[in-house]
Amino acid sequence: MTEDSTNLPEISVDTIKDALRIDGNDDDTLIEGYIDTAKEYVANAITDELNNEQLTNSRKYRLAVIILVQFWYSNRATDMKQTPYQVRSLIQQLRGELWK
């Protein structure tokens, strides 16, 4: 199944701020760092190719990144040892879809 990337939500600071209901720009740099790291984290968990277009155009990939950023932002003061279940589940599904 091919997805149309034009209909997918952009992974941006504004997307995360909307999801977390954050007003103001105080944490924009922090959120941007979380986004960049989450993209790399999820991609590395699935494939060796960080610029895999099929992966980065996937709704599941984008959702996993958004959930991970939200988790990291919301739990900054917590010692986090595990990736959220939803992110692990999406990563497993993407591995299955991209397995060749």
C-alpha positions in Angstrom: 0.0 0.0 0.0 1.4 3.3 -1.1 0.7 6.4 1.0 0.3 9.9 -0.4 2.8 12.0 1.6 1.0 15.2 0.7 -1.8 14.2 3.1 0.5 13.4 6.0 0.9 15.8 9.0 4.2 17.6 9.0 6.4 16.8 12.0 7.1 20.3 13.2 7.5 22.2 16.4 3.9 23.6 15.8 2.6 20.1 15.4 4.1 19.0 18.7 3.0 22.2 20.5 -0.6 21.7 19.2 -0.6 18.1 20.4 0.7 19.1 23.9 -1.3 22.3 24.0 1.7 24.5 24.5 1.5 28.2 24.1 4.5 30.4 23.7 7.9 29.8 22.1 10.1 29.2 25.2 10.7 25.5 24.4 10.8 25.6 20.6 14.6 24.8 20.5 14.1 21.9 22.9 11.2 20.5 20.9 13.2 20.9 17.7 16.0 18.9 19.2 13.6 16.2 20.4 12.1 16.0 16.8 15.5 15.6 15.2 16.5 12.9 17.7 13.2 11.1 17.5 13.4 10.9 13.7 16.8 9.4 13.9 15.9 7.1 16.8 12.8 5.6 15.0 14.6 5.4 11.6 17.6 3.6 13.2 15.3 1.1 14.9 13.9 0.1 11.5 16.5 0.5 8.8 20.1 1.5 8.2 19.0 4.1 5.7 18.0 7.4 7.5 16.7 8.9 4.3 14.5 5.9 3.3 11.7 7.7 1.5 9.2 4.8 2.0 9.8 5.0 5.7 9.7 8.8 6.2 6.5 9.0 4.1 4.7 6.5 6.3 1.9 7.6 8.7 3.2 5.1 11.3 6.7 6.6 11.2 5.4 10.1 11.7 3.1 9.0 14.5 5.9 7.2 16.2 8.1 10.3 16.0 5.3 12.6 17.3 4.5 10.2 20.2 8.1 9.9 21.2 8.7 13.6 21.1 5.6 14.2 23.3 6.8 11.5 25.7 10.2 13.0 26.0 8.9 16.5 26.5 6.3 15.5 29.1 8.8 13.4 31.1 11.8 15.6 31.1 12.3 15.3 34.9 11.7 11.5 34.9 14.4 8.8 34.6 13.1 7.1 31.4 14.4 3.7 30.8 11.8 2.4 28.3 10.4 3.6 25.0 6.6 4.0 25.2 4.7 0.9 24.1 2.9 2.7 21.3 6.3 3.7 19.7 7.7 0.2 20.0 4.6 -1.3 18.5 4.7 1.1 15.5 8.4 0.4 15.0 7.7 -3.4 14.9 4.9 -2.8 12.4 7.2 -0.7 10.2 9.9 -3.3 10.4 7.5 -5.9 9.1 6.3 -3.6 6.3 9.8 -2.7 5.1 11.3 -6.2 5.4 12.5 -7.3 2.1 
